[in-house]
């Protein structure tokens, strides 16, 4: 049984995080007296900070750079966390922290919201930690052919190995190369402010729907390239919203697959909080 009433999001940097607003809105609808805050914690400080939490703490949301160390620290992992090696949600129990990855489900739900129920071919821009969750999400949507575009093709090797385990053919390409084929969806995991210059146009022309996982400074230069090519682009806000809803499920019931009471009202309140209403 889950106990404790304190929650927080940890990461570095953390001041920009919208998680406190999202979670506070959810718990207000659910009428639970839980406190959700934020703290700047880097990877070096994480073990001691986690060990210092007392029984008043229920769980943590985690952002960069803590997702890998959280996965190594957790005593159990859900399927998404196990496949990605990344944890963005910890539930604190007497037996130890239980790890979950709601980024995967958040991206799947965000694409569903855009009318994407199934993906045949896809492209991922960037080969970092977020790309791993994107690849697993695309696998859940049925993708069997994913091109990963990175500055160094050797950085794609871990994603190719994961793709093999997921029965996905992952191919590597460099920015500036001619896209191999038209895809249904492009997921950009590049840092906010990245400008690909002339390399963006051919990607946009063959890129289908763009999900740019950043949610600050919208529209990004990449999104503007997509619109100029006559293609649709959405920010990372829908993914952020839905991964947070799955975190609420975890913190309430310990299961990201179990909807909470009055979930449509909870989601609506979180959506309003996201846009500042």
QUIGITA-V141802 format. One record per pair of residues at least 24 apart in sequence whose ideal C-beta (glycine too) atoms are under 8 Angstrom apart, sorted by the first residue. I is the first residue (numbers start at 0). J is the second residue. Records with the same first field share a line. If there is no record, write none. Layout:
# QUIGITA-V141802
I=J ; J
This chain:
# QUIGITA-V141802
1=57 ; 58 ; 90 ; 92 ; 250 ; 252 ; 253
2=54 ; 57
3=54 ; 55 ; 56 ; 57 ; 58 ; 91
4=31 ; 32 ; 33 ; 34 ; 55 ; 57
5=33 ; 34 ; 36 ; 55 ; 56 ; 57
6=33 ; 34 ; 35 ; 36 ; 56 ; 57 ; 58 ; 59 ; 60 ; 250
7=35 ; 36 ; 37 ; 38 ; 59 ; 60
8=35 ; 36 ; 37 ; 38 ; 59 ; 60 ; 61 ; 62
9=37 ; 38 ; 39 ; 40 ; 45 ; 48 ; 59 ; 60 ; 61 ; 62 ; 65
10=39 ; 40 ; 61 ; 62 ; 63 ; 64 ; 65
11=39 ; 40 ; 41 ; 42 ; 63 ; 64 ; 65
12=39
13=37 ; 38 ; 39 ; 40 ; 62
14=39
15=215
16=62
17=214 ; 239 ; 272 ; 273
18=60 ; 62 ; 243
20=272 ; 273
21=239 ; 240 ; 243 ; 269 ; 272 ; 273
22=60 ; 243 ; 246 ; 247
23=272
24=268 ; 269 ; 271 ; 272
25=243 ; 244 ; 247 ; 259 ; 265 ; 268 ; 269
26=247
27=268
28=261 ; 264 ; 265 ; 268
29=247 ; 251 ; 259 ; 260 ; 261 ; 265
31=251
33=57 ; 250
40=65
41=65
42=68
45=69 ; 72
46=72
49=89 ; 96
52=91
56=91
57=90 ; 91 ; 250
58=88 ; 89 ; 90 ; 91 ; 249 ; 250
59=88 ; 89 ; 91
60=87 ; 88 ; 243 ; 246
61=86 ; 87 ; 88 ; 89
62=87
63=128
66=100 ; 128
67=128
69=96 ; 98
70=98
72=96 ; 98
73=97 ; 98
77=255
79=103 ; 104 ; 132 ; 135
82=135 ; 161 ; 164 ; 165
83=131 ; 132 ; 135 ; 161
84=131
85=128 ; 131 ; 132
87=242 ; 246
88=245 ; 246 ; 249 ; 250
90=249 ; 250 ; 253
97=253
99=245 ; 246 ; 249 ; 255
100=132
101=242 ; 243 ; 245 ; 246 ; 249 ; 255
102=129 ; 132 ; 136 ; 238 ; 242
103=132 ; 135 ; 136 ; 139
104=136 ; 241 ; 242 ; 245 ; 255
105=238 ; 239 ; 240 ; 241 ; 242 ; 243 ; 244 ; 245
106=132 ; 133 ; 136 ; 186 ; 210 ; 212 ; 238 ; 241 ; 242
107=136 ; 139 ; 140
108=237 ; 241 ; 244 ; 245
109=210 ; 233 ; 237 ; 238 ; 240 ; 241
110=136 ; 140 ; 184 ; 208 ; 210
112=237 ; 241
113=208 ; 210 ; 231 ; 233 ; 237
115=140 ; 183 ; 184 ; 208
116=140
117=141
118=142 ; 183 ; 184
119=143 ; 144 ; 183
120=144 ; 145 ; 146 ; 180 ; 181 ; 182 ; 183
121=145 ; 146 ; 182 ; 183 ; 184 ; 185 ; 186 ; 207
122=146 ; 147 ; 148 ; 178 ; 182 ; 184 ; 185 ; 186 ; 202 ; 206
123=147 ; 148 ; 158 ; 185 ; 186 ; 187 ; 188
124=148 ; 185 ; 186 ; 187 ; 188 ; 189 ; 202 ; 221
125=149 ; 187 ; 188 ; 189
126=151 ; 154 ; 155 ; 157 ; 158
127=188
129=188 ; 212
130=158 ; 186 ; 188
131=157 ; 158 ; 161
133=186 ; 188 ; 212
134=158 ; 161 ; 162 ; 165 ; 167 ; 169
135=161 ; 165
136=186
137=167 ; 184 ; 186
138=162 ; 165 ; 166 ; 167
142=167
143=167 ; 168
144=168 ; 170 ; 180
145=169 ; 170
146=170 ; 171 ; 172 ; 178 ; 179 ; 180 ; 182
147=171 ; 172
148=172 ; 173 ; 174 ; 176 ; 202
149=173 ; 174
150=174
174=198
177=201
178=202 ; 204 ; 205 ; 206
180=205
181=205 ; 206 ; 207
182=206 ; 207
183=207 ; 208
184=208 ; 209 ; 210
185=209 ; 210
186=210 ; 212
187=211 ; 212 ; 213 ; 221
188=212
189=213 ; 221
191=215 ; 216 ; 219
192=216 ; 219
193=219 ; 220 ; 221
194=220 ; 221
195=220 ; 221 ; 224
199=224
200=224 ; 227 ; 228
203=227 ; 228 ; 230
204=228 ; 230
206=230
208=232 ; 233
209=233
210=235 ; 238
211=235
212=238
214=239
236=273
239=273
240=266 ; 269 ; 270 ; 273
243=269
244=269
